[in-house]
């Protein structure tokens, strides 16, 4: 296991940081897994949360590090302030608690790419001990195909972002000009693994209508950048048509410090509706949109520093 972390190339940054000996790369965390929160989460797309909620496990650190991140408290430098240290065994216990005690519809691993080998081991352990609900991999989309292959057969539903088509935006806001090509390759691998969407029907462990297999691609509309949003939606639709769901998100919240002027306000209804209308005109039928009620700081979860 420590091999993966000694010269870390788990994500496309390929820092080669020795995380096994507490040297940090861009993701900002050592090989030890830190979890900021593990609890039912009601604010994912309907076939992910359902009525009972998704069993969300939020990991500390992030290899993408967008300047506008609304979870910046844990994605950057949260170590020591947030998080409970876990190994694969205790992570598996957490997954089983969310399933058995909290009756979560799924286990939703939020930004775990920099911990992928440990997360994969934990899923395998939990499966052997009776985990039956779907496992959701909820990520930035900035992932290497090699690392995603560690999850083949373990993850049921992929929930990646597709943030930008424009390398200049990806460079400016995430210091990752290769994001568009990396995310496209990652999406191909995710779809190869899980294929067309499927949903629970008549299962007693998850609600009817919960996604049990498939890909939902999220795109967060940023203020002033509707044209790139349209490019993202066109790219996904032209490649996958109705084989993946597209979730167009309006919840951008300018909570980070030092944002450039164009990111210092929420997305207004006109620019969001313009992107949604574009998707509808294009022919996107399998998708999700957000109403205005999701916008605002209240959408940002409370990081309580320990799993509940
Ligand atoms: S997971 Fe972290 S240390 Fe490893 S390559 Fe990515 S950013 Fe660098």
Boltz pocket constraint, residues with backbone or C-beta under 6 A from the ligand:
constraints:
  - pocket:
      binder: B
      contacts: [[A, 8], [A, 9], [A, 10], [A, 11], [A, 12], [A, 13], [A, 14], [A, 15], [A, 16], [A, 17], [A, 19], [A, 24], [A, 25], [A, 26], [A, 27], [A, 28], [A, 29], [A, 62], [A, 63], [A, 113], [A, 114]]
      max_distance: 6.0
